[in-house]
Amino acid sequence: MRLTEPSRLLIEQNESLAVLKNRMLVREGKSEETLRRYLDGVKAFTEYIKAESPDAALKSVTDCEDRTLILDGFIDWLLAKDASPVNVKALWQGVKKWLVSNRVNNIEWSYVTRPKVVTQIRDRIPSTEELKIILTNKVSLRDRALFMTAATSGLRLGTLMLLKVRDYERVEDVGKITVEGGEGRKLAKGKSYFTFITPETRIVLEEYFSTRESLAPESPLFAKDNGEQMSQYVHNVSRQWLKLVKRAMLHGKIEGHRWSELHGHVLRKFFQTRCKLSGCRADFVDFWMGHHPAAQNQYLNDSYFRPELSEHLTEYRKAVSSLLIFNPDLEALEKAKGDIEALRQQNLDLKAKVDSIEGSKESLALLLQKVLELEKRLEEQKNT
């Protein structure tokens, strides 16, 4: 997701943010989405310190004798505002990166303690039947294709908004989607990965393509009704998903939280869960989802994991039946289609043999006629 105009303006007006942007996007190859999250931390810190701007907040820190105490107080301020441990960590990372990028020293980083982040499983993945209800209740063909693609490819909603038609191709019975890194993307420039969609989703996606008036390689994979790029602000797409969830009467809330238990990101969790339960190897699943290796013994996976496309397809097909939404018997249907095609070919072969026999009959009839004519001539010669 790209930076919003207010964020771009804020960077232009504050030199310290321009330094942060250059450090992250140019030197480190980070995405604009990561920079945007870090800016949220800087804006929160500016509010905490009651400064007029991020540059003014930076000056207040550099002019302070005990910089560590100010930063430690920022954590207390966030907790007093009921910020969750996860949000505290995210905002703090932004502030720390901003200060380090601007070479603010003499800070005891180890003294600034943050609350421990404990992951709690509160949301859930939708069942196949729930997905069917959500995606058939007054939903446009575009949204059906979009959210089916998310559920069967594991791609982030924000990533889907950035894809072009050229990023999609049909490979045998499935669809393949390639994600290239670059400006405005979560993936750094020069890196790429790919994933697949089920035959069922491929059919829906290609049906959606057929409804669009002009479709060029650089056209958005998913577009507005006028063919233009959809909003790249991922929350807009998430809200559209939640509208469908509410319409299907499945909008239960996470206890003690304002989030829906079936928020947009659960489509990605649906994909990973179904793939792993279907026996797909974890390193393949992580690759399809654009995950970076987390375990120490996997640190070379990005550089050394190079299976053939056919091996990717073999692994993905293990999960196809678990990822089907509308046609759980698609494999049986595909087999039936194959059997019909085989019977059709046998019929053609039999017809060719019959035609060959008919041709042989005609040849025999001509030969017999010539033999009779020859016998008749011999008989006439005897009589003379």
Steps between C-alpha positions, in 0.01 A plus 500: 500500500637842403531802729197722527522862386491634860797274584693619194431862595614438857829357370552799272447738794736320742865438423530229767227298323669547163815350657292209631341447159835500319646261752215252475399512133835570332764356727309206648249424223201502738148554372284811528260296713775444760593870487134593551481289816818661633358844431206411725749454783668836433163677489399341832831606658453856370159509668645361824773760516252775404715625214371683194671267253725192485802725442410701811457174695846387387653826619331460839658156537848615394482799737397281793765382745325171585377372165446151636249627757293675230484183289411283799221745581368455145432132577307596817302759300399239241393251767295772674314544170414126507730416209543124465847346546507431126427866417752623758768286336412622149496869598821467698681341204407801288633749755822308552566472126433874458744593778773261381465624139552855623801396712352584839742338747546468877190288552494186716277292273509200732348709783184577300288194572183413314215271607539143384308419184299180540327367191145395579293301254172689500397514136413195293501386139169466316366161408444412135126532552542848654715613210235375262233704681718813512594482132151435362292754696466805271870510412642636175698274268809712565478462877431129470811459283704725732421323826513152345847589372602613849369179660658259252833678439593624848575849366448807719208723404740792462715297260197411287426872455844552343495210252479546124343272241851407383564349846243229427531201269327168456717196573332173409170492696597759764587869494843636595553847649847654525579776750792727413663720764535873453382844599181497703516126561574306815764303307834667428596584142673215318321228695199300387288199582196330351196310610202326343121509494274197471335401169171619649640846584676520161165453323337777708798735448503446124123549490557835674763588237246430223269771639762776479500713185873562466756265645872565445805346670539814712133512599426441870419138577199628694355834394218746558197479271665759272816288473712725720720389789313416820595681817836374623399576857451148627245604764253585222516143370480363855186706559349359182570148629339583836190631321462159337559326834231712668261443211545126556422548873845369599637816660581369848748719691816385673431508873621824653598638159334703227634272227284245323611142554480460120708807406665520157832347604334168595484417127879474507479287814238282329747433218791411727291278726343306213835455322681369805215270603503362145863397539672777303860553607543807723782649289278495189208658689726773640632571151149533352405739780811714459624416851863535592661209689472561873690206650877525530549175310301642206699821452627393156160397363456827308826440316499122461136390472460453122254218420368453147158636403375142465597432863309811612195379309524154656502651849221749429273232353508322835290787637270570204210286625521672843500846341193448283203717600214439258596171335627252759472224236707693245762226488231243417360736235846549351546121493160461332598762243819304438304177457264671254795631302652150491169354377477771234848412378411130494192585295713690249742207478212256439355728234837511327514120502146475361588748227806291422287185476245678279782607276624143483148383404492744210841381384387136513184580307701667223740208486212252478342702218827491303530123551144450367573720197817303433313167521238631260766594243666161528167330441436714191845413362429123539178528305673671211 
